[in-house]
């Protein structure tokens, strides 16, 4: 049993690298293949189009237009001089026109500038939200990996426990046969063996569930053997350092700041709707008109007219009253900007709270490992001593079964503490904003939203 306990510590604390599956592989494949993260990346690309829509306000609008009209008028009533005739008369007109218009906005109350600033801030907030999503997804991969690793170890512990209890049951049956054991002690052994079997079945089922979760998050088949992750050297050394990093690098705080700036810009854009608008307009129109008449059965020749109309000028529009809708929208936008400003402080406080909580749970998990190591060693010594005392008659089988149960619980506590220590360290990385593929130095094709943004911005 000492050898087995040592093997548990080997797996959880990285004393050997003979296992095949690694956390780095899981994180790399999660970054490359996780559909949830891919969905977030595509959503960012869609957000980038907002800058093009905003910049369109600085660019001219050019449009072509055309029109063709055919009309006919027939007169079957009395003609002039009050004479009557049964011969009808009529006229036909055929009008065609084509033109081009160039329109360039010169002033829009600052709405275009505000919309551009707002779009840029919305996009940068989206980048921070993508950063947060990346951390959430990578943290899910860490959790899935550690959960699968712990379930593998728990299955091995429960198997070893069942084997040991099975041997104790066989010994009790043999001793009862020769009269050296009571039926009560045999019943105790049978009860503990049945419970060990049930616990093994339960944790085996949980292992299959952990495999399914691992495959869903990482996109990899669950490995049969795994190694303990190592990334603790990039953690801050003190709580104060962690708080300072989170203040400037937390994606939630950064997103809240950009959302506030975007809300301010939206209020300015709406305000522009209350100010004058000035456009430069140039147009050219070509018209063609043909007309003809038919009276008393005689056709008159068609007449043709052609003319071109060229115009250039400046149009100014001054809003006087818009029913109060724009003013209401402006007040609403100002209130939203105020709410976003308050949200910065709320997000900052929440982040500080999480950093402090996760720092303490990380330190506690780290300290618990040493405590549970000592518990395992003490439980093993107790089991060995109780077994020897039973052999000399000073202890009964139930004492040995209780000692074995205590040892199993101590081993499970050590596994949980080791898992918590690893997970809490990565969760602390996430809350300060550093659980990213770049900070973890994963060998992946990094998604660069800024590069795609620049390509879209330059596109006309």
Buried (B, 14 or more C-beta within 10 A) or exposed (E): BEEBBEBBBBBBBEEEEEBEBBBBBBBBBBBBEBEEBEEBBEEBBEBBBBBBEBBBBEEEEEEEEEEEEEEEEEEEEEBEEEEEEEEBBEBBBBBBBBBEBBBBBEBBBEBBBBBBBBBBBBBBBBBBBBBBBBBBBBBBBBBBBBBBBBBBBBBBBBBBBBEBBBEBBEBBEEBBEEEEBBEEBBEBBBEBBEBBBEBBEEBBEBBEEBBEBBBEBBBBEBBEEBBBBEBBEEBBEEEEEBBBBBBEBBBBBBBBBBBBBBBBBBBBBBBBBEEEBBBBBBBBBBBBBBBBBBBEEEEEEEEEEEEEEEEEEEEEEEEEEEEEEBBEBBEEBBEBBBEBBEBBEEBBEBBBEBBBBBBEBBBBBBEBBEEBBEBBEEBBEBBBEBBEBBEEEEBBBBBBBBBBBBBBEBBBBBBBBBBBBBBBBBBBBBBBBBBBBEBBEBEBEEBEBEEBBEEBBEEE
